[in-house]
Amino acid sequence: MTESNFKDMTRQELLAYVRRNPQDTEAFHRYVDMLRTVPGRVKISAEQIETELAKRLQQS
C-alpha cells in the first residue's frame, strides 16, 4: 500500500490493516502519527511513567 492510501483511511481502518500486516512498517508509522494527533492526548515523560509505575507496584 502507499502513503496516500493510508491518509484516506480512518484510524480504525488503519489499525485493522496494521494488525493484518504487522510487517508493514510504513503503515505502522502512519498509525503512530495518527495517534499523536488525537485530541485530548496526554503527553508524559518517561520519568513520569517510571515514577507512576513504581508507585502503583508498591501499592499492590
Legacy VTK file of the C-alpha trace (Angstrom):
# vtk DataFile Version 3.0
C-alpha trace
ASCII
DATASET POLYDATA
POINTS 60 float
0.000 0.000 0.000
1.078 3.586 -0.424
1.209 6.532 1.950
-1.688 8.178 0.096
-3.863 5.114 0.738
-3.092 5.334 4.460
-4.079 9.001 4.550
-7.503 8.083 3.177
-8.113 5.511 5.946
-9.754 6.211 9.273
-7.774 5.437 12.400
-9.832 2.273 12.939
-9.291 1.107 9.348
-5.563 1.710 9.577
-5.350 -0.144 12.895
-7.123 -3.128 11.343
-4.704 -3.015 8.396
-1.659 -2.840 10.711
-2.949 -5.822 12.689
-3.353 -7.836 9.477
0.024 -6.678 8.094
2.469 -6.351 11.016
5.440 -6.362 8.649
4.298 -3.102 7.001
6.378 -0.577 8.921
5.181 2.335 6.790
1.594 1.641 7.840
2.626 1.271 11.478
4.441 4.621 11.419
1.433 6.306 9.828
-0.805 4.839 12.551
1.502 6.127 15.304
1.475 9.557 13.638
-2.329 9.467 13.708
-2.317 8.616 17.406
-0.133 11.614 18.130
-2.823 13.925 16.747
-5.730 12.539 18.803
-7.430 15.402 20.677
-7.101 15.207 24.440
-3.949 13.115 24.272
-1.856 13.497 27.401
1.891 13.811 26.978
4.081 12.469 29.777
7.782 11.854 30.063
9.499 8.508 30.545
10.437 9.645 34.061
6.776 10.276 34.893
5.863 6.815 33.636
8.594 5.183 35.727
7.556 7.101 38.848
3.897 6.212 38.432
4.684 2.571 37.703
6.888 2.291 40.803
4.176 3.898 42.936
1.494 1.521 41.654
3.719 -1.527 42.092
4.301 -0.569 45.743
0.533 -0.278 46.278
-0.214 -3.789 45.026
LINES 1 61
60 0 1 2 3 4 5 6 7 8 9 10 11 12 13 14 15 16 17 18 19 20 21 22 23 24 25 26 27 28 29 30 31 32 33 34 35 36 37 38 39 40 41 42 43 44 45 46 47 48 49 50 51 52 53 54 55 56 57 58 59
